[in-house]
């Protein structure tokens, strides 16, 4: 199962519905995966959320949040998927089909396109927050 940045941040911030995300992770019997891109996206989003409204996080806060994200993933024994050129190509195809730039209802952003490409490449389910991926063929 691939854990998207949205799920990581949702759990760490204890956003509405985080219990369901935790339950979904707990129900996984196989290996959990994420990617360096998802870790980056989660770290930055988590830092922004902790810095206050419309305020950029400080370098120290970003470093602290990245460590929290890393520890969270370590506790779950999450492995990184290596981003290969074929996954990069798949992310571009994903953007062309489901991306913000083409006006698809899924409205996938950069990180979403890579999460989708990783999940597809490794034939994994996807744990995420929101409804964007539900509007793709991963639903």
C-alpha positions as CSV (number, residue, x, y, z in Angstrom):
1,X,0.0,0.0,0.0
2,X,1.3,3.5,-0.9
3,X,0.8,6.3,1.6
4,X,0.2,9.7,0.0
5,X,1.4,12.9,1.6
6,X,-2.2,13.9,2.3
7,X,-2.7,10.9,4.6
8,X,0.6,11.5,6.4
9,X,-0.3,15.1,7.1
10,X,-3.9,14.3,7.9
11,X,-2.8,11.8,10.6
12,X,0.0,14.0,12.0
13,X,-2.4,17.0,12.3
14,X,-5.2,14.8,13.5
15,X,-7.5,16.3,10.9
16,X,-11.1,15.2,10.6
17,X,-11.2,11.6,9.4
18,X,-7.7,10.8,10.5
19,X,-9.0,7.8,12.5
20,X,-10.1,6.2,9.3
21,X,-6.7,6.8,7.7
22,X,-5.0,5.1,10.8
23,X,-7.5,2.2,10.6
24,X,-6.7,1.8,6.9
25,X,-3.0,1.7,7.6
26,X,-3.5,-0.8,10.5
27,X,-5.5,-3.0,8.2
28,X,-2.7,-3.4,5.7
29,X,-1.1,-6.8,5.8
30,X,1.7,-6.2,3.3
31,X,4.5,-3.7,3.1
32,X,3.7,0.0,3.3
33,X,5.5,2.4,0.8
34,X,5.8,6.1,0.1
35,X,8.3,8.1,-2.0
36,X,10.9,10.8,-1.3
37,X,8.5,13.2,-3.1
38,X,5.6,12.3,-0.8
39,X,7.9,12.7,2.2
40,X,9.0,16.1,0.9
41,X,5.4,17.2,0.2
42,X,4.2,16.0,3.7
43,X,7.1,17.7,5.5
44,X,6.5,21.1,3.8
45,X,2.7,20.9,4.2
46,X,3.0,19.9,7.8
47,X,5.5,22.7,8.5
48,X,3.2,25.3,6.7
49,X,0.3,24.1,8.9
50,X,2.3,24.6,12.0
51,X,3.7,28.0,11.1
52,X,0.5,29.9,11.2
53,X,-1.9,31.2,8.6
54,X,-0.1,32.7,5.5
55,X,3.3,32.5,7.2
56,X,6.2,30.6,5.6
57,X,7.8,28.1,7.9
58,X,11.2,28.8,9.3
59,X,14.1,26.6,8.2
60,X,14.2,25.2,11.8
61,X,10.4,24.4,11.7
62,X,10.8,22.7,8.3
63,X,13.7,20.6,9.6
64,X,11.7,19.7,12.7
65,X,8.6,18.7,10.7
66,X,10.7,16.6,8.3
67,X,12.1,14.8,11.3
68,X,8.5,14.2,12.7
69,X,7.4,12.8,9.3
70,X,10.5,10.6,9.0
71,X,9.9,9.2,12.5
72,X,6.3,8.6,11.8
73,X,7.2,6.6,8.6
74,X,10.0,4.8,10.5
75,X,7.5,3.6,13.2
76,X,5.3,2.2,10.5
77,X,8.3,0.5,8.7
78,X,7.4,2.4,5.5
79,X,9.8,1.8,2.6
80,X,10.6,4.4,-0.1
81,X,9.8,3.7,-3.7
82,X,12.6,4.9,-5.9
83,X,11.5,7.4,-8.5
84,X,12.8,6.0,-11.8
85,X,12.5,7.6,-15.2
86,X,9.7,5.3,-16.1
87,X,7.7,6.5,-13.0
88,X,8.5,10.1,-14.0
89,X,7.1,9.3,-17.5
90,X,4.1,7.8,-15.9
91,X,3.6,10.9,-13.8
92,X,3.6,13.0,-16.9
93,X,1.0,10.7,-18.5
94,X,-1.0,10.9,-15.3
95,X,-0.9,14.7,-15.4
96,X,-2.1,14.6,-19.1
97,X,-5.1,12.4,-18.1
98,X,-6.0,13.5,-14.5
99,X,-4.0,16.7,-13.8
100,X,-4.9,20.2,-12.9
101,X,-3.5,21.5,-16.1
102,X,-5.9,19.6,-18.2
103,X,-9.0,20.4,-16.1
104,X,-9.8,16.8,-15.1
105,X,-12.2,16.6,-12.1
106,X,-9.5,14.6,-10.1
107,X,-7.4,17.8,-10.3
108,X,-4.2,16.0,-9.4
109,X,-1.2,18.2,-8.6
110,X,2.5,17.4,-9.0
111,X,2.8,15.2,-5.9
112,X,-0.5,13.4,-6.6
113,X,0.7,12.5,-10.1
114,X,3.8,10.9,-8.7
115,X,1.8,9.1,-6.0
116,X,-0.5,7.8,-8.6
117,X,2.4,6.7,-10.9
118,X,4.2,5.0,-8.0
119,X,1.0,3.1,-7.0
120,X,0.3,2.0,-10.6
121,X,4.0,1.0,-11.2
122,X,4.0,-1.2,-8.1
123,X,0.4,-2.3,-8.4
124,X,-0.4,-0.9,-4.9
125,X,-3.5,0.5,-3.3
126,X,-3.3,4.1,-2.2
127,X,-4.1,5.6,1.2
128,X,-5.0,9.3,0.8
129,X,-7.1,12.0,2.2
130,X,-9.8,13.7,0.1
131,X,-11.6,12.6,-3.0
132,X,-9.1,13.4,-5.8
133,X,-7.8,9.9,-6.4
134,X,-11.4,8.5,-6.2
135,X,-11.9,10.3,-9.5
136,X,-9.2,8.2,-11.2
137,X,-9.1,4.5,-12.2
138,X,-7.4,3.8,-8.8
139,X,-10.7,4.2,-7.0
